[in-house]
Amino acid sequence: NAAGVWEYSWPDDVGEGKHTLTVEATDAAGNTATRTLEFTIDTTLSEPVITLDSADDSGNKGDNVTSDRSPGFTIENIDPDVRRVTVQIAHDGSSREVALTQTGGRWHFTPDSEWTDGSYTLTVKVEDNAGNIRYSTPLDVKVDTHTSINRIELVNDNGVPDDNLTNEMRPQFRVTVPEDVTVVRLSLDGSGGWVNATAGATKGEWNYSWPSDVGEGKHVLTVEVTDAAGNTATKTLDFRIDTKLSEPVITLNSADDTGVPGDGLTSRAQPSFTLQDIDADVVRVTVSVEHGGRTETFDVLQGAGGWSFTPAAAWADGSYTLKVTVEDEAGNIRHSAPLDVKVDTQTVIDRIELVNDSGEPADNLTNDVRPEFRVTVPEDVNRVRLSLDGGRKWVD
């Protein structure tokens, strides 16, 4: 052009590497001059690689989950002619770029401040002297610095719900934890021996059933969990095994045992009964009463004088069978031996005969100064007395 600048674009590819350009110029007077230019063509640049340091890969190796808030990263495959290396960090919808400097012959990145828990994506960008730019494959890393145990349940907690009391010698447990937990271990009573729970069908639930009998009484279950990042958490559960319950006893109150003591006969239409051998941890007491082919069950509450039962309404004459059922906090149930009682509130004298009636039959007239009598009564009558003076003096 008018400024003396000449341009030329090479029409064919020039090979990679160093080259020498020779320029010859001729002016209007025919003078010539020659000059050279050394130049290099460089179109190649290796793809960088970024990895989480193995020392900070605290969970399962290679899963890129770490419990370190300031994890270290190694950058490799950096060509010698690279003049700029940066790491781009994306987290929670935002990103930033950090320039790196080679130290001790290696490229390394550690965040200058602690990261919060969450997911991070790191990408390395390199640029060489020729202006070539390459990016690494993004590296996804998860920072997880803690775990927890949400709940420990005694599955076969019978009796009162959630009181951690069972009457089964082989307790079953369910542990609820975050979904990233990979190991759940259990230990009983500080024995130091650990057993591994099994992951259930529902994520975050782990189960274990004790394979052998655990002794009667109080116990402490220790649970330890480990998540994918290597974090651990420990929690305990106090529980109790109770398989024992006394057999209750029901008796007719002596004051209402109006016949021969201990014969189970009473003339009271509302007899009272005493309940004994009721353990202190019993939570429910019932009395079932069977009469005439029908059975009714009544809840019984402990009174100031102990456990007793009196029917709310008068019973009809007849036979009754009573049985006590008790249930304790652990869900143990025991029944008393049945008690048979007969209510008999009245009796009759069917007939009185003057045996030595000597005149007209059945005219109650005799000429014998020592009269003889026959009394006919129901079969359950056990005493018959006679008086000739209006009841002042009796003879059997």
C-alpha positions in Angstrom: 0.0 0.0 0.0 1.0 3.7 0.0 2.6 3.2 3.4 5.0 0.6 2.0 3.3 -2.3 3.8 3.1 -5.6 1.8 1.0 -8.5 3.0 0.8 -12.2 2.1 -1.2 -15.1 3.4 0.2 -18.5 2.8 -2.3 -20.5 0.8 -1.4 -23.9 2.1 -0.9 -25.4 5.5 2.6 -25.0 6.8 3.8 -27.8 9.0 4.0 -27.7 12.8 7.3 -26.5 14.2 10.0 -23.9 13.6 10.3 -22.2 10.2 12.5 -19.5 8.6 10.9 -16.9 6.3 13.2 -15.1 3.8 12.0 -11.8 2.3 13.6 -10.2 -0.7 12.7 -6.6 -1.7 13.5 -4.8 -5.0 13.0 -1.1 -5.5 12.4 1.0 -8.6 16.2 1.5 -9.2 16.7 -2.3 -9.1 18.3 -2.4 -5.7 17.6 -5.6 -3.7 17.7 -6.5 0.0 17.1 -9.7 1.8 16.0 -10.4 5.4 14.8 -13.5 7.4 12.2 -14.1 10.2 12.3 -17.1 12.5 8.8 -18.2 13.5 7.1 -21.2 15.1 3.8 -22.8 14.3 2.2 -24.5 17.4 -1.4 -25.7 17.2 -1.3 -28.5 19.8 -2.0 -28.3 23.6 -2.6 -31.2 25.9 -5.9 -31.4 27.8 -5.3 -30.8 31.5 -6.6 -33.2 34.1 -7.7 -32.3 37.6 -8.2 -34.9 40.4 -9.1 -34.8 44.1 -6.1 -35.6 46.2 -6.3 -39.1 47.5 -5.7 -38.0 51.0 -8.8 -35.8 50.9 -11.0 -38.5 49.1 -12.3 -39.5 52.5 -15.1 -41.8 51.6 -15.0 -44.5 49.0 -11.9 -44.0 46.9 -12.7 -42.4 43.6 -16.2 -41.2 44.5 -15.0 -37.6 44.8 -16.8 -37.1 48.1 -14.8 -35.5 50.8 -15.3 -34.5 54.4 -12.5 -31.9 54.1 -13.7 -28.3 53.9 -10.5 -27.3 52.2 -9.7 -30.2 49.9 -6.6 -30.3 47.7 -6.6 -30.9 43.9 -3.8 -32.0 41.7 -3.6 -30.6 38.1 -1.6 -32.7 35.6 -0.9 -32.9 31.9 0.3 -29.3 31.8 2.5 -28.6 28.8 5.8 -26.8 29.4 4.9 -23.9 27.2 1.7 -23.1 29.1 1.7 -19.6 30.3 -1.6 -19.4 32.2 -3.5 -21.9 34.3 -6.8 -21.2 36.0 -9.4 -23.2 37.9 -13.1 -22.4 37.5 -15.3 -23.3 40.5 -19.0 -23.5 40.1 -21.2 -23.9 43.2 -24.8 -23.1 44.1 -25.5 -21.2 40.9 -22.4 -19.0 40.9 -18.8 -19.4 39.7 -15.4 -17.9 40.1 -12.0 -18.3 38.5 -8.7 -18.7 40.4 -5.3 -18.3 38.7 -2.6 -20.9 39.7 1.1 -20.8 40.0 3.4 -23.7 39.6 5.1 -24.6 42.9 7.9 -27.0 43.3 7.5 -28.3 39.8 3.8 -29.3 40.3 0.5 -27.7 39.7 -1.9 -27.8 42.7 -5.0 -26.1 43.9 -6.4 -25.7 47.4 -9.3 -23.2 48.2 -8.1 -20.2 50.1 -11.2 -20.4 52.4 -13.3 -23.3 53.7 -16.1 -24.5 51.5 -19.6 -25.1 52.8 -21.2 -28.5 52.4 -22.6 -29.1 48.9 -21.6 -29.9 45.3 -18.8 -28.2 43.4 -17.7 -28.4 39.8 -14.1 -27.6 38.9 -12.7 -27.0 35.4 -9.1 -26.3 34.6 -8.3 -23.8 31.7 -4.8 -23.6 30.2 -3.4 -21.3 27.6 0.0 -21.7 26.0 2.4 -19.2 24.4 0.8 -19.7 21.0 -2.6 -18.7 22.4 -4.0 -22.3 22.3 -6.6 -22.9 25.0 -7.8 -26.2 26.4 -10.2 -27.2 29.1 -10.2 -30.2 31.4 -13.1 -32.5 31.8 -15.2 -31.0 34.6 -14.7 -32.6 38.0 -17.7 -32.9 40.3 -16.9 -33.0 43.9 -19.2 -33.2 47.0 -18.2 -31.7 50.3 -19.9 -33.5 53.2 -18.5 -32.7 56.6 -21.1 -34.4 58.9 -23.7 -37.1 59.2 -26.4 -38.0 61.7 -28.6 -40.7 63.1 -32.2 -39.6 62.8 -33.9 -42.3 64.8 -33.3 -45.7 66.5 -36.4 -47.8 66.9 -37.1 -51.0 68.9 -39.2 -52.6 66.3 -40.7 -55.3 68.6 -41.6 -52.8 71.3 -44.8 -54.4 72.6 -47.1 -53.2 75.3 -47.1 -49.5 75.7 -45.9 -47.9 72.4 -42.5 -46.3 72.2 -41.5 -47.1 75.8 -38.5 -49.1 74.5 -39.7 -52.1 76.5 -40.2 -55.6 75.0 -41.0 -59.1 76.1 -39.0 -60.6 73.3 -35.6 -62.0 74.1 -34.3 -61.3 70.5 -34.9 -57.5 69.9 -35.2 -56.1 66.5 -34.0 -52.6 65.6 -34.6 -50.1 62.8 -32.1 -47.2 62.3 -33.1 -44.2 60.1 -30.2 -42.2 58.7 -29.4 -39.9 55.7 -29.4 -41.7 52.4 -25.7 -41.3 51.8 -24.8 -43.5 54.9 -23.0 -46.6 53.7 -22.3 -48.5 56.9 -24.4 -48.9 60.1 -23.0 -50.9 63.0 -24.5 -51.9 66.3 -23.0 -52.8 69.7 -24.7 -54.0 72.8 -23.9 -52.9 76.4 -20.4 -51.6 75.5 -19.2 -55.1 74.6 -16.9 -53.7 71.9 -18.2 -56.2 69.4 -19.9 -54.7 66.4 -22.4 -56.2 64.0 -23.5 -54.7 60.7 -27.1 -53.8 60.0 -28.7 -54.4 56.6 -30.0 -51.7 54.3 -33.8 -51.9 54.0 -36.0 -51.5 51.0 -36.7 -47.9 52.0 -33.7 -45.6 51.5 -32.2 -44.5 54.7 -33.6 -47.4 56.7 -31.3 -50.1 58.1 -32.4 -53.2 60.0 -30.9 -55.7 62.4 -32.5 -58.6 64.4 -30.5 -60.0 67.2 -29.7 -63.6 66.4 -29.5 -64.9 70.0 -31.3 -64.3 73.2 -30.5 -61.1 75.1 -30.7 -61.3 78.8 -33.6 -60.0 81.0 -33.2 -56.4 82.2 -31.9 -53.1 81.0 -29.6 -52.7 78.0 -27.8 -50.0 76.0 -27.6 -50.2 72.2 -24.9 -48.2 70.6 -25.2 -47.3 66.9 -22.4 -46.0 64.7 -22.9 -44.8 61.1 -20.5 -43.9 58.4 -21.4 -41.9 55.3 -19.9 -41.8 51.8 -17.6 -39.0 52.8 -16.2 -40.9 55.8 -18.1 -38.9 58.4 -19.2 -40.9 61.5 -22.0 -40.4 64.1 -22.9 -42.3 67.2 -26.1 -42.6 69.1 -27.4 -44.8 71.9 -30.8 -46.3 72.8 -31.7 -47.5 76.3 -34.2 -50.4 76.2 -35.4 -53.1 78.6 -36.3 -56.8 78.1 -39.0 -58.0 80.5 -40.5 -61.5 79.9 -41.7 -62.1 83.5 -45.2 -61.6 84.9 -46.8 -63.1 88.0 -50.0 -65.2 87.6 -52.8 -63.2 89.2 -55.2 -64.8 91.8 -58.9 -64.0 92.4 -60.8 -65.1 95.5 -64.2 -64.5 96.9 -64.1 -62.1 99.8 -64.4 -63.9 103.1 -67.2 -61.6 104.2 -69.2 -62.6 101.1 -68.4 -66.3 101.4 -71.6 -66.9 103.3 -71.8 -70.7 103.1 -69.0 -73.1 104.2 -65.7 -71.1 103.9 -64.0 -71.8 100.6 -66.9 -73.5 98.9 -67.5 -70.6 96.5 -71.1 -70.2 97.5 -72.6 -66.8 98.4 -76.0 -65.5 99.2 -74.9 -62.0 98.1 -76.2 -60.8 94.8 -73.2 -58.4 94.5 -70.3 -60.3 96.0 -66.9 -58.7 96.1 -63.7 -60.4 95.0 -60.0 -59.8 95.9 -57.3 -59.7 93.2 -53.8 -60.6 94.3 -50.3 -61.2 92.9 -50.6 -58.1 90.6 -47.1 -56.9 89.6 -46.3 -53.2 90.0 -45.6 -52.8 86.3 -49.1 -54.0 85.2 -50.9 -51.5 83.0 -54.2 -53.3 82.5 -56.3 -55.6 84.7 -59.6 -57.1 83.5 -62.1 -59.6 85.0 -64.1 -61.8 82.6 -67.3 -63.2 84.0 -69.0 -66.1 82.3 -72.6 -66.9 83.1 -75.4 -68.6 81.2 -73.3 -69.1 78.1 -72.4 -65.4 77.9 -69.0 -63.7 78.8 -68.5 -60.1 79.8 -65.2 -58.4 80.4 -64.7 -55.5 82.9 -61.7 -53.3 83.4 -60.5 -53.1 87.0 -58.7 -50.1 88.6 -56.6 -50.3 91.7 -58.2 -48.7 94.8 -56.8 -47.5 98.0 -57.2 -50.9 99.5 -55.7 -52.8 96.6 -57.2 -54.6 93.6 -60.8 -55.7 93.9 -63.9 -56.4 91.8 -67.5 -56.0 92.6 -70.2 -56.3 89.9 -72.0 -53.0 89.2 -75.4 -54.7 89.3 -76.9 -57.5 91.2 -76.3 -61.0 89.8 -79.1 -63.4 89.3 -78.9 -66.7 91.1 -76.7 -69.2 89.3 -73.2 -70.3 88.5 -70.5 -67.8 87.5 -66.9 -68.3 86.4 -64.4 -65.4 86.9 -61.0 -65.1 85.3 -58.4 -62.3 85.7 -56.2 -61.2 82.9 -53.2 -58.8 83.5 -50.9 -57.1 81.0 -47.7 -55.4 81.9 -45.7 -52.5 80.2 -43.7 -55.0 78.2 -46.8 -56.6 76.7 -46.6 -59.8 78.8 -50.1 -61.3 79.5 -51.1 -63.8 82.2 -54.4 -65.3 83.2 -55.5 -66.4 86.6 -56.9 -69.9 87.3 -60.7 -69.7 86.8 -62.8 -69.2 89.9 -66.2 -70.8 90.1 -68.8 -69.1 92.2 -72.4 -69.9 92.8 -74.9 -67.2 93.8 -77.8 -68.5 95.9 -79.8 -65.7 97.5 -82.8 -67.7 98.7 -83.9 -71.2 99.8 -87.3 -72.8 100.6 -88.9 -75.4 102.8 -90.8 -77.6 100.5 -92.7 -79.6 103.1 -93.0 -80.3 106.8 -94.6 -83.6 107.8 -95.8 -85.0 111.2 -94.4 -88.5 110.7 -96.4 -90.1 113.6 -99.7 -88.5 112.6 -101.9 -91.2 114.1 -105.5 -90.1 113.4 -106.8 -89.0 110.1 -104.0 -88.9 107.5 -102.4 -85.5 107.1 -104.6 -83.9 109.8 -101.4 -83.2 111.8 -103.0 -84.9 114.9 -101.1 -87.5 116.9 -101.6 -89.3 120.2 -97.8 -89.6 120.6 -96.3 -87.3 123.1 -93.0 -87.5 121.3 -93.8 -86.2 117.8 -91.6 -87.0 114.9 -91.1 -84.6 111.9 -89.8 -84.9 108.3 -88.6 -81.8 106.5 -88.2 -81.7 102.7 -85.8 -79.0 101.4 -83.6 -78.3 98.3 -80.5 -80.5 98.0 -78.1 -77.7 98.8 -79.6 -77.1 102.3 -76.9 -78.1 104.8 -78.7 -77.3 108.1 -82.3 -77.7 109.4 -83.3 -76.5 112.8 -86.6 -76.8 114.7 -88.1 -74.8 117.5 -91.3 -75.4 119.6 -91.2 -72.0 121.4 -91.3 -69.5 118.6 -87.6 -69.6 117.9 -86.2 -69.0 121.3 -84.6 -72.4 121.5 -83.5 -74.4 118.5 -82.6 -78.0 117.9 -80.8 -79.4 114.8 
